[in-house]
Amino acid sequence: MRNTGAGIAITGSGSAKPDSFLTNEDLSALVDTSDEWIKTRTGISQRHLANPQMGLSQLAAAAALEALTMAGLTPESVDLIILATSTPDDLFGSACQVQTLLGASRAVAFDLTAACSGCVFALVTAAQYIRTGVYEKVLVIGADVLSRWVDWSDRNTCVLFGDGAGAVVCQAQAVDNLLGFEICSDGTQNSSLNLAYQGQPKTLKENVAITQGIYQPLTMNGKEVYRFAVAKVPSVIEKALHRANLNASDLDWLLLHQANQRIMDAVAERLGIDSQKVISNLVKYGNTSAASIPIALDEAVRSGQVQTGHIIATSGFGAGLTWGAVIFKWG
């Protein structure tokens, strides 16, 4: 076990989005909807979609390579890759495929599934490996291709989701820039948002039967998810701030999972955070699940919004149901 000083720095970010996209006007030709209906209820104008030749692993590797380049690291120097996804190319996981695509031959790699909270849960997981001195350079990737699992005839869900990947590099350092976190789960509300297995019974011999099948399209109770997010997210951010010995007024930026603009506005209002401090790119990409936070962070860093030393509160929330928050200092 290495003696790392038990501190964490987030030193690089990257993102990758498919070139193909679907506008609200395009969707109106598929289902009974309109640009005004979608914008008013969600804040989304378009969403990027992976074509049949593009895999989740390719998107994840492209985002990861950008993050490594920003951090000044080579793939061979990475100790650990955590891939937060609910839509792997392989049901056994895609992190090892990402490792191979990157050429990160030294890295341990595994998938982590926490839906739209995935990037937050993965950041917290990465922090434990660094703080205990096990690893020094950890690549956290959030990536999802939900277009594979959306019912494109359901106007209540197909308007929401897009595909993409984002990544951050976490490194050991003496000063800890991961200031506080809180993560939560509540399986009693699982039915509000899920992508359930759909099996058919198959008899192998007398008194021995199994099920074989596929997964159903994504289903969501939008009203329940909205109530859940508006109630739970401000609270979990406040708990993470308390652990960091900070107040909402100390924040430079609020970076929420990009699910719905109304949710983000409501959370900011409850925390007393000015709307100018809320990072949002939902209008361009829709809900990219585990990818939404790192994509938005990467764009904010590269545009110059987020500067070294800025304090950011980020929170993910979604299926499980799961939710969590991390307070960190960039750079």
NUTOR-341995 format. One record per residue (C-alpha): x, y, z; residue number from 0. Coordinates in Angstrom, 1 decimal. Example, Ala and Ser with C-alpha at 12.3 -4.5 7.8 and 13.67 -1.06 7.14 Angstrom:
2
c1 = 12.3; c2 = -4.5; c3 = 7.8; k = 0
c1 = 13.7; c2 = -1.1; c3 = 7.1; k = 1
***
This chain:
331
c1 = 0.0; c2 = 0.0; c3 = 0.0; k = 0
c1 = 1.3; c2 = 3.4; c3 = -1.0; k = 1
c1 = 1.5; c2 = 6.4; c3 = 1.3; k = 2
c1 = -0.3; c2 = 9.1; c3 = -0.9; k = 3
c1 = -1.0; c2 = 11.7; c3 = 1.7; k = 4
c1 = -4.7; c2 = 10.8; c3 = 1.4; k = 5
c1 = -5.7; c2 = 13.9; c3 = -0.6; k = 6
c1 = -7.5; c2 = 14.1; c3 = -3.9; k = 7
c1 = -7.3; c2 = 16.4; c3 = -6.8; k = 8
c1 = -9.6; c2 = 16.4; c3 = -9.9; k = 9
c1 = -7.1; c2 = 17.3; c3 = -12.5; k = 10
c1 = -8.7; c2 = 16.7; c3 = -15.9; k = 11
c1 = -12.0; c2 = 16.4; c3 = -17.7; k = 12
c1 = -13.2; c2 = 15.2; c3 = -21.0; k = 13
c1 = -16.4; c2 = 14.4; c3 = -22.9; k = 14
c1 = -17.7; c2 = 12.8; c3 = -26.1; k = 15
c1 = -21.0; c2 = 13.1; c3 = -27.8; k = 16
c1 = -22.3; c2 = 11.4; c3 = -30.9; k = 17
c1 = -22.5; c2 = 13.5; c3 = -34.1; k = 18
c1 = -26.1; c2 = 12.6; c3 = -34.8; k = 19
c1 = -28.8; c2 = 14.5; c3 = -33.0; k = 20
c1 = -32.6; c2 = 14.7; c3 = -32.9; k = 21
c1 = -34.3; c2 = 18.1; c3 = -32.4; k = 22
c1 = -37.7; c2 = 18.6; c3 = -30.9; k = 23
c1 = -39.1; c2 = 19.3; c3 = -34.3; k = 24
c1 = -37.7; c2 = 15.9; c3 = -35.5; k = 25
c1 = -39.4; c2 = 14.2; c3 = -32.5; k = 26
c1 = -42.8; c2 = 15.8; c3 = -33.4; k = 27
c1 = -42.7; c2 = 13.7; c3 = -36.6; k = 28
c1 = -42.4; c2 = 10.5; c3 = -34.5; k = 29
c1 = -44.8; c2 = 11.2; c3 = -31.6; k = 30
c1 = -47.6; c2 = 13.6; c3 = -30.7; k = 31
c1 = -45.4; c2 = 16.4; c3 = -29.3; k = 32
c1 = -44.0; c2 = 19.8; c3 = -30.2; k = 33
c1 = -41.0; c2 = 22.0; c3 = -29.6; k = 34
c1 = -43.0; c2 = 24.2; c3 = -27.2; k = 35
c1 = -44.4; c2 = 21.3; c3 = -25.3; k = 36
c1 = -40.9; c2 = 19.8; c3 = -24.7; k = 37
c1 = -39.1; c2 = 23.0; c3 = -23.9; k = 38
c1 = -41.7; c2 = 24.2; c3 = -21.5; k = 39
c1 = -41.7; c2 = 21.0; c3 = -19.5; k = 40
c1 = -38.0; c2 = 20.0; c3 = -19.7; k = 41
c1 = -35.8; c2 = 22.8; c3 = -21.1; k = 42
c1 = -34.5; c2 = 20.4; c3 = -23.8; k = 43
c1 = -34.1; c2 = 21.4; c3 = -27.5; k = 44
c1 = -32.2; c2 = 18.4; c3 = -28.9; k = 45
c1 = -30.4; c2 = 15.2; c3 = -27.9; k = 46
c1 = -27.4; c2 = 13.4; c3 = -29.4; k = 47
c1 = -27.9; c2 = 9.8; c3 = -30.4; k = 48
c1 = -25.3; c2 = 7.1; c3 = -31.0; k = 49
c1 = -25.6; c2 = 5.4; c3 = -34.4; k = 50
c1 = -25.7; c2 = 1.6; c3 = -34.8; k = 51
c1 = -21.9; c2 = 1.4; c3 = -35.3; k = 52
c1 = -21.0; c2 = 3.4; c3 = -32.2; k = 53
c1 = -20.7; c2 = 1.5; c3 = -28.9; k = 54
c1 = -20.8; c2 = 2.7; c3 = -25.3; k = 55
c1 = -17.1; c2 = 1.7; c3 = -24.9; k = 56
c1 = -16.0; c2 = 3.9; c3 = -27.8; k = 57
c1 = -17.8; c2 = 6.9; c3 = -26.4; k = 58
c1 = -16.4; c2 = 6.2; c3 = -22.9; k = 59
c1 = -12.8; c2 = 5.8; c3 = -24.2; k = 60
c1 = -13.0; c2 = 9.0; c3 = -26.2; k = 61
c1 = -14.1; c2 = 11.0; c3 = -23.2; k = 62
c1 = -11.4; c2 = 9.4; c3 = -21.0; k = 63
c1 = -8.6; c2 = 10.2; c3 = -23.4; k = 64
c1 = -9.6; c2 = 13.9; c3 = -23.4; k = 65
c1 = -9.5; c2 = 13.9; c3 = -19.6; k = 66
c1 = -6.1; c2 = 12.2; c3 = -19.5; k = 67
c1 = -4.7; c2 = 14.7; c3 = -22.0; k = 68
c1 = -5.9; c2 = 17.6; c3 = -19.9; k = 69
c1 = -4.4; c2 = 16.0; c3 = -16.8; k = 70
c1 = -1.1; c2 = 15.5; c3 = -18.6; k = 71
c1 = -1.2; c2 = 11.7; c3 = -18.0; k = 72
c1 = -0.7; c2 = 8.7; c3 = -20.3; k = 73
c1 = -3.2; c2 = 5.8; c3 = -20.3; k = 74
c1 = -0.3; c2 = 3.5; c3 = -19.1; k = 75
c1 = -0.1; c2 = 5.6; c3 = -15.9; k = 76
c1 = -3.7; c2 = 4.9; c3 = -14.8; k = 77
c1 = -4.2; c2 = 2.6; c3 = -11.8; k = 78
c1 = -7.9; c2 = 2.2; c3 = -11.8; k = 79
c1 = -10.9; c2 = 2.8; c3 = -14.2; k = 80
c1 = -14.4; c2 = 3.1; c3 = -12.8; k = 81
c1 = -17.0; c2 = 3.1; c3 = -15.5; k = 82
c1 = -20.4; c2 = 4.4; c3 = -14.3; k = 83
c1 = -23.0; c2 = 3.1; c3 = -16.8; k = 84
c1 = -26.4; c2 = 1.4; c3 = -16.9; k = 85
c1 = -26.1; c2 = 0.6; c3 = -20.7; k = 86
c1 = -22.9; c2 = -1.4; c3 = -21.2; k = 87
c1 = -22.1; c2 = -3.0; c3 = -24.5; k = 88
c1 = -21.8; c2 = -6.3; c3 = -22.6; k = 89
c1 = -24.0; c2 = -7.3; c3 = -19.7; k = 90
c1 = -20.9; c2 = -8.5; c3 = -17.9; k = 91
c1 = -19.5; c2 = -4.9; c3 = -18.1; k = 92
c1 = -17.6; c2 = -2.7; c3 = -20.5; k = 93
c1 = -14.9; c2 = -1.2; c3 = -18.3; k = 94
c1 = -12.3; c2 = -3.8; c3 = -19.4; k = 95
c1 = -13.1; c2 = -3.0; c3 = -23.0; k = 96
c1 = -12.6; c2 = 0.7; c3 = -22.3; k = 97
c1 = -9.2; c2 = -0.2; c3 = -20.7; k = 98
c1 = -8.2; c2 = -2.0; c3 = -23.9; k = 99
c1 = -9.3; c2 = 0.8; c3 = -26.2; k = 100
c1 = -7.3; c2 = 3.3; c3 = -24.2; k = 101
c1 = -4.2; c2 = 1.1; c3 = -23.9; k = 102
c1 = -4.4; c2 = 1.5; c3 = -20.1; k = 103
c1 = -2.6; c2 = -1.9; c3 = -19.6; k = 104
c1 = -1.8; c2 = -1.4; c3 = -15.9; k = 105
c1 = -5.3; c2 = -0.3; c3 = -14.8; k = 106
c1 = -7.8; c2 = -2.4; c3 = -12.9; k = 107
c1 = -11.2; c2 = -1.7; c3 = -14.5; k = 108
c1 = -14.8; c2 = -2.3; c3 = -13.4; k = 109
c1 = -18.3; c2 = -1.1; c3 = -14.0; k = 110
c1 = -20.5; c2 = 0.7; c3 = -11.4; k = 111
c1 = -24.2; c2 = 0.9; c3 = -11.9; k = 112
c1 = -26.2; c2 = 3.7; c3 = -10.1; k = 113
c1 = -28.1; c2 = 5.1; c3 = -13.1; k = 114
c1 = -28.1; c2 = 8.9; c3 = -13.2; k = 115
c1 = -26.3; c2 = 9.0; c3 = -9.8; k = 116
c1 = -23.5; c2 = 7.0; c3 = -11.3; k = 117
c1 = -20.8; c2 = 9.6; c3 = -11.7; k = 118
c1 = -21.3; c2 = 10.9; c3 = -8.1; k = 119
c1 = -21.2; c2 = 7.3; c3 = -6.7; k = 120
c1 = -18.1; c2 = 6.6; c3 = -8.8; k = 121
c1 = -16.3; c2 = 9.8; c3 = -7.6; k = 122
c1 = -17.0; c2 = 8.7; c3 = -4.0; k = 123
c1 = -15.7; c2 = 5.2; c3 = -4.7; k = 124
c1 = -12.6; c2 = 6.6; c3 = -6.4; k = 125
c1 = -11.9; c2 = 8.7; c3 = -3.3; k = 126
c1 = -11.8; c2 = 5.7; c3 = -1.0; k = 127
c1 = -9.2; c2 = 4.0; c3 = -3.1; k = 128
c1 = -7.0; c2 = 7.2; c3 = -3.2; k = 129
c1 = -7.5; c2 = 8.1; c3 = 0.5; k = 130
c1 = -6.5; c2 = 4.6; c3 = 1.6; k = 131
c1 = -3.4; c2 = 4.7; c3 = -0.5; k = 132
c1 = -4.3; c2 = 1.8; c3 = -2.7; k = 133
c1 = -4.2; c2 = 3.8; c3 = -6.0; k = 134
c1 = -2.9; c2 = 7.2; c3 = -7.0; k = 135
c1 = -4.4; c2 = 7.8; c3 = -10.5; k = 136
c1 = -8.1; c2 = 7.0; c3 = -11.0; k = 137
c1 = -10.1; c2 = 7.5; c3 = -14.1; k = 138
c1 = -13.9; c2 = 8.0; c3 = -13.5; k = 139
c1 = -16.1; c2 = 7.8; c3 = -16.5; k = 140
c1 = -19.8; c2 = 8.3; c3 = -16.8; k = 141
c1 = -21.3; c2 = 7.0; c3 = -20.0; k = 142
c1 = -24.7; c2 = 5.9; c3 = -21.2; k = 143
c1 = -26.5; c2 = 5.1; c3 = -24.5; k = 144
c1 = -30.1; c2 = 5.2; c3 = -23.4; k = 145
c1 = -31.4; c2 = 5.5; c3 = -26.9; k = 146
c1 = -31.1; c2 = 1.6; c3 = -27.0; k = 147
c1 = -33.7; c2 = 1.3; c3 = -24.3; k = 148
c1 = -36.1; c2 = 4.2; c3 = -24.8; k = 149
c1 = -39.6; c2 = 3.5; c3 = -26.2; k = 150
c1 = -39.6; c2 = 5.8; c3 = -29.1; k = 151
c1 = -43.4; c2 = 5.7; c3 = -29.3; k = 152
c1 = -43.8; c2 = 7.0; c3 = -25.7; k = 153
c1 = -43.7; c2 = 10.8; c3 = -25.8; k = 154
c1 = -43.3; c2 = 11.1; c3 = -22.0; k = 155
c1 = -39.9; c2 = 9.5; c3 = -22.0; k = 156
c1 = -38.4; c2 = 9.6; c3 = -25.6; k = 157
c1 = -38.2; c2 = 13.4; c3 = -25.4; k = 158
c1 = -35.9; c2 = 13.3; c3 = -22.4; k = 159
c1 = -32.9; c2 = 11.1; c3 = -23.1; k = 160
c1 = -29.7; c2 = 11.4; c3 = -25.1; k = 161
c1 = -26.4; c2 = 9.6; c3 = -25.4; k = 162
c1 = -22.9; c2 = 10.6; c3 = -24.4; k = 163
c1 = -19.9; c2 = 10.1; c3 = -22.1; k = 164
c1 = -17.9; c2 = 12.3; c3 = -19.7; k = 165
c1 = -14.8; c2 = 11.6; c3 = -17.6; k = 166
c1 = -12.6; c2 = 13.1; c3 = -14.9; k = 167
c1 = -9.1; c2 = 12.2; c3 = -13.6; k = 168
c1 = -8.7; c2 = 11.9; c3 = -9.8; k = 169
c1 = -5.1; c2 = 12.0; c3 = -8.5; k = 170
c1 = -3.5; c2 = 11.7; c3 = -5.1; k = 171
c1 = -2.0; c2 = 14.8; c3 = -3.5; k = 172
c1 = -1.3; c2 = 16.2; c3 = -0.1; k = 173
c1 = -4.2; c2 = 18.6; c3 = 0.1; k = 174
c1 = -7.7; c2 = 17.1; c3 = -0.2; k = 175
c1 = -9.9; c2 = 18.9; c3 = -2.7; k = 176
c1 = -12.8; c2 = 16.5; c3 = -2.3; k = 177
c1 = -14.4; c2 = 18.4; c3 = 0.6; k = 178
c1 = -17.5; c2 = 16.4; c3 = 1.5; k = 179
c1 = -20.0; c2 = 13.9; c3 = 0.2; k = 180
c1 = -23.3; c2 = 12.1; c3 = 1.0; k = 181
c1 = -24.9; c2 = 9.3; c3 = -0.9; k = 182
c1 = -28.3; c2 = 7.6; c3 = -0.4; k = 183
c1 = -30.5; c2 = 4.8; c3 = -1.8; k = 184
c1 = -34.2; c2 = 4.0; c3 = -1.4; k = 185
c1 = -35.4; c2 = 0.8; c3 = -3.1; k = 186
c1 = -39.0; c2 = 1.3; c3 = -2.0; k = 187
c1 = -39.4; c2 = 3.8; c3 = -4.9; k = 188
c1 = -37.7; c2 = 1.6; c3 = -7.5; k = 189
c1 = -40.9; c2 = 1.4; c3 = -9.6; k = 190
c1 = -40.8; c2 = 5.2; c3 = -10.3; k = 191
c1 = -38.0; c2 = 4.8; c3 = -12.8; k = 192
c1 = -36.7; c2 = 1.5; c3 = -14.1; k = 193
c1 = -35.5; c2 = -0.6; c3 = -17.0; k = 194
c1 = -36.9; c2 = -4.0; c3 = -16.0; k = 195
c1 = -36.0; c2 = -7.5; c3 = -17.1; k = 196
c1 = -38.7; c2 = -9.2; c3 = -19.1; k = 197
c1 = -38.4; c2 = -13.0; c3 = -18.9; k = 198
c1 = -40.3; c2 = -15.9; c3 = -20.4; k = 199
c1 = -40.4; c2 = -19.2; c3 = -18.5; k = 200
c1 = -38.4; c2 = -22.1; c3 = -20.1; k = 201
c1 = -38.7; c2 = -25.7; c3 = -18.8; k = 202
c1 = -35.4; c2 = -27.6; c3 = -18.9; k = 203
c1 = -36.9; c2 = -30.8; c3 = -17.4; k = 204
c1 = -39.7; c2 = -31.8; c3 = -15.1; k = 205
c1 = -39.7; c2 = -29.5; c3 = -12.0; k = 206
c1 = -36.8; c2 = -27.5; c3 = -13.4; k = 207
c1 = -37.6; c2 = -24.2; c3 = -15.1; k = 208
c1 = -35.7; c2 = -20.9; c3 = -15.6; k = 209
c1 = -36.5; c2 = -17.6; c3 = -17.3; k = 210
c1 = -34.9; c2 = -16.2; c3 = -20.5; k = 211
c1 = -35.6; c2 = -12.9; c3 = -22.1; k = 212
c1 = -34.6; c2 = -9.3; c3 = -22.6; k = 213
c1 = -35.2; c2 = -6.0; c3 = -20.9; k = 214
c1 = -38.3; c2 = -3.9; c3 = -21.2; k = 215
c1 = -38.1; c2 = -0.3; c3 = -22.5; k = 216
c1 = -37.4; c2 = 2.4; c3 = -19.9; k = 217
c1 = -40.4; c2 = 3.4; c3 = -17.9; k = 218
c1 = -40.8; c2 = 6.5; c3 = -15.6; k = 219
c1 = -43.4; c2 = 8.1; c3 = -13.4; k = 220
c1 = -42.3; c2 = 11.7; c3 = -14.2; k = 221
c1 = -44.4; c2 = 13.3; c3 = -11.4; k = 222
c1 = -42.9; c2 = 11.0; c3 = -8.7; k = 223
c1 = -39.4; c2 = 11.5; c3 = -9.9; k = 224
c1 = -39.8; c2 = 15.3; c3 = -9.9; k = 225
c1 = -41.2; c2 = 15.2; c3 = -6.3; k = 226
c1 = -38.3; c2 = 13.0; c3 = -5.3; k = 227
c1 = -35.6; c2 = 15.1; c3 = -6.8; k = 228
c1 = -36.9; c2 = 18.4; c3 = -5.5; k = 229
c1 = -37.3; c2 = 17.0; c3 = -2.0; k = 230
c1 = -34.1; c2 = 15.0; c3 = -1.7; k = 231
c1 = -31.5; c2 = 16.8; c3 = -3.7; k = 232
c1 = -31.4; c2 = 20.1; c3 = -1.6; k = 233
c1 = -31.2; c2 = 18.0; c3 = 1.5; k = 234
c1 = -28.3; c2 = 15.8; c3 = 0.4; k = 235
c1 = -26.3; c2 = 18.8; c3 = -0.8; k = 236
c1 = -26.8; c2 = 20.5; c3 = 2.5; k = 237
c1 = -25.5; c2 = 17.3; c3 = 4.3; k = 238
c1 = -22.5; c2 = 17.2; c3 = 2.0; k = 239
c1 = -21.9; c2 = 20.9; c3 = 2.7; k = 240
c1 = -22.1; c2 = 20.3; c3 = 6.4; k = 241
c1 = -19.5; c2 = 17.5; c3 = 6.1; k = 242
c1 = -17.3; c2 = 20.0; c3 = 4.2; k = 243
c1 = -17.9; c2 = 22.7; c3 = 6.9; k = 244
c1 = -19.3; c2 = 25.0; c3 = 4.2; k = 245
c1 = -22.5; c2 = 26.8; c3 = 3.4; k = 246
c1 = -24.3; c2 = 27.2; c3 = 0.1; k = 247
c1 = -23.0; c2 = 30.8; c3 = -0.1; k = 248
c1 = -19.4; c2 = 29.4; c3 = -0.3; k = 249
c1 = -20.1; c2 = 27.7; c3 = -3.6; k = 250
c1 = -18.9; c2 = 29.0; c3 = -6.9; k = 251
c1 = -21.0; c2 = 26.6; c3 = -8.9; k = 252
c1 = -24.0; c2 = 24.2; c3 = -8.6; k = 253
c1 = -23.7; c2 = 21.3; c3 = -11.0; k = 254
c1 = -26.7; c2 = 19.0; c3 = -11.0; k = 255
c1 = -27.6; c2 = 15.9; c3 = -13.0; k = 256
c1 = -29.0; c2 = 17.3; c3 = -16.2; k = 257
c1 = -32.5; c2 = 15.8; c3 = -16.0; k = 258
c1 = -35.0; c2 = 18.7; c3 = -16.2; k = 259
c1 = -34.5; c2 = 22.4; c3 = -16.1; k = 260
c1 = -37.4; c2 = 22.8; c3 = -13.7; k = 261
c1 = -35.8; c2 = 20.5; c3 = -11.2; k = 262
c1 = -32.5; c2 = 22.4; c3 = -11.4; k = 263
c1 = -34.2; c2 = 25.7; c3 = -10.9; k = 264
c1 = -36.2; c2 = 24.4; c3 = -8.0; k = 265
c1 = -33.2; c2 = 22.9; c3 = -6.2; k = 266
c1 = -31.2; c2 = 26.2; c3 = -6.7; k = 267
c1 = -34.1; c2 = 28.2; c3 = -5.3; k = 268
c1 = -34.4; c2 = 26.0; c3 = -2.2; k = 269
c1 = -30.7; c2 = 26.3; c3 = -1.5; k = 270
c1 = -30.7; c2 = 30.1; c3 = -2.1; k = 271
c1 = -28.2; c2 = 29.8; c3 = -5.0; k = 272
c1 = -28.3; c2 = 32.4; c3 = -7.7; k = 273
c1 = -29.3; c2 = 31.0; c3 = -11.1; k = 274
c1 = -26.1; c2 = 32.4; c3 = -12.6; k = 275
c1 = -24.2; c2 = 29.9; c3 = -10.6; k = 276
c1 = -26.1; c2 = 26.9; c3 = -12.0; k = 277
c1 = -24.2; c2 = 25.0; c3 = -14.7; k = 278
c1 = -26.6; c2 = 23.8; c3 = -17.4; k = 279
c1 = -26.2; c2 = 22.3; c3 = -20.9; k = 280
c1 = -29.4; c2 = 20.3; c3 = -20.8; k = 281
c1 = -30.8; c2 = 22.3; c3 = -23.8; k = 282
c1 = -28.2; c2 = 20.7; c3 = -26.1; k = 283
c1 = -28.0; c2 = 17.1; c3 = -24.9; k = 284
c1 = -31.0; c2 = 16.1; c3 = -22.8; k = 285
c1 = -30.6; c2 = 13.6; c3 = -20.0; k = 286
c1 = -27.5; c2 = 11.6; c3 = -20.6; k = 287
c1 = -27.8; c2 = 9.7; c3 = -17.3; k = 288
c1 = -24.4; c2 = 9.0; c3 = -15.7; k = 289
c1 = -22.7; c2 = 11.1; c3 = -18.4; k = 290
c1 = -24.6; c2 = 14.3; c3 = -17.7; k = 291
c1 = -22.5; c2 = 15.7; c3 = -14.8; k = 292
c1 = -19.0; c2 = 15.1; c3 = -16.3; k = 293
c1 = -20.1; c2 = 16.4; c3 = -19.8; k = 294
c1 = -21.4; c2 = 19.6; c3 = -18.2; k = 295
c1 = -18.3; c2 = 19.9; c3 = -16.0; k = 296
c1 = -16.0; c2 = 19.4; c3 = -19.0; k = 297
c1 = -17.7; c2 = 22.1; c3 = -21.1; k = 298
c1 = -17.7; c2 = 24.5; c3 = -18.2; k = 299
c1 = -14.0; c2 = 24.0; c3 = -17.6; k = 300
c1 = -13.1; c2 = 24.3; c3 = -21.3; k = 301
c1 = -15.2; c2 = 27.4; c3 = -21.7; k = 302
c1 = -13.4; c2 = 29.1; c3 = -18.8; k = 303
c1 = -16.5; c2 = 29.2; c3 = -16.5; k = 304
c1 = -14.9; c2 = 26.9; c3 = -13.9; k = 305
c1 = -11.4; c2 = 28.0; c3 = -12.8; k = 306
c1 = -8.8; c2 = 26.4; c3 = -10.6; k = 307
c1 = -9.8; c2 = 26.7; c3 = -7.0; k = 308
c1 = -13.6; c2 = 27.1; c3 = -7.6; k = 309
c1 = -15.8; c2 = 25.2; c3 = -5.2; k = 310
c1 = -18.5; c2 = 23.1; c3 = -6.9; k = 311
c1 = -21.5; c2 = 21.2; c3 = -5.4; k = 312
c1 = -22.6; c2 = 18.4; c3 = -7.7; k = 313
c1 = -25.5; c2 = 16.1; c3 = -7.2; k = 314
c1 = -26.9; c2 = 13.1; c3 = -9.1; k = 315
c1 = -30.3; c2 = 11.5; c3 = -8.7; k = 316
c1 = -32.2; c2 = 8.8; c3 = -10.5; k = 317
c1 = -33.2; c2 = 5.2; c3 = -10.8; k = 318
c1 = -32.8; c2 = 2.9; c3 = -7.8; k = 319
c1 = -33.8; c2 = 5.3; c3 = -6.5; k = 320
c1 = -30.4; c2 = 6.7; c3 = -5.7; k = 321
c1 = -29.1; c2 = 10.2; c3 = -5.0; k = 322
c1 = -26.0; c2 = 11.8; c3 = -3.7; k = 323
c1 = -23.8; c2 = 14.9; c3 = -3.6; k = 324
c1 = -20.1; c2 = 15.7; c3 = -3.7; k = 325
c1 = -18.5; c2 = 19.0; c3 = -2.8; k = 326
c1 = -15.1; c2 = 19.5; c3 = -4.5; k = 327
c1 = -12.6; c2 = 22.1; c3 = -5.4; k = 328
c1 = -11.5; c2 = 22.1; c3 = -9.1; k = 329
c1 = -7.9; c2 = 21.5; c3 = -9.9; k = 330
***
